Amino acid sequence: MPTEPVPAYVETPDGRMHVVTCGTGPALVLLHQTPRCWDEYRTVIDHLDGYRVVLPDLPGHGASTTLPENTIDAAARAVLAVLDALGVTRAHLVGHHFGGLVAYHLAACVPDRVESLVLSSTPYIDAAERARRRDAPPFNSVGGAEDGGHLHRLWERRESYLAAPDPHVLSRYVRDVLAHPDPDRGHAAVAAYRSEDAAGRYDGPVLCIASACDPRAFPHRRRILAAFPQATEHVLTQGDISSPETCPAEFAAAVTGFHRQLAGR
């Protein structure tokens, strides 16, 4: 079994980053969706024996500093600074939703630092998608109400994206939304990204994980696959918007199975 997670702070040129590490072995970096934090992978790491797992809170999330520049590029630079501080020269990257886009950009910028790339429910943001997202209503903002009704609305909205209601998963999500000064800030960074500018810059091994019960990402899964001709796809039939939490064993098995295939080549 992996060792207990160890939290730490890393000072980077852009600010202080919070990072959790556990285990020993090849470095495996797990990048969370917005507005979550490293805790999104808390139960996944129970199934990741044999790795040195690195779980940063992305900038502005969890206990990491909010950067003035709200971009995917800035988030990727911050992750790279964490890896430099930890002495990680090469790593397997895994990213879910927002974290997948950060992993996508990091692999494009420093492909020699990336052993393999796993993109879970990761969007491909081109001109058409930027236009679609530009006027999209905020996903995490529900206002406030003296009777706490906004919390119920937030709970119900997120619950509609889960394959099966899970109060523990929902509670952690609501906690992170309330802790974030701007819980839709990450979505703004996604909406402004230019995936086409990074296309073709990483030619290493890629696995795309698709969650069949994620209505936001699953219908568009072919677009990220098309960006990587070398990619393979793994569909989590019970996966949803929170797959690392709602089906952690299956999520981890997809990642470790992919790595075993690479080792056997």
Secondary structure, DSSP 8 states (H G I E B T S, - for coil): -----EEEEEEETTEEEEEEEE--SSEEEEE--TT--GGGGTTGGGG-TTSEEEEE--TTSTTS---SS-SHHHHHHHHHHHHHHHT--SEEEEEETHHHHHHHHHHHH-GGGEEEEEEES-----HHHHHHHHT---SS-----TTSHHHHHHHHHHHTTSSS--HHHHHHHHHHHHH-SSTTHHHHHHHH--HHHHTTS--S-EEEEEETT-TTTGGGHHHHHHT-TT-EEEEETT--TTHHHHSHHHHHHHHHHHHHHHHT-
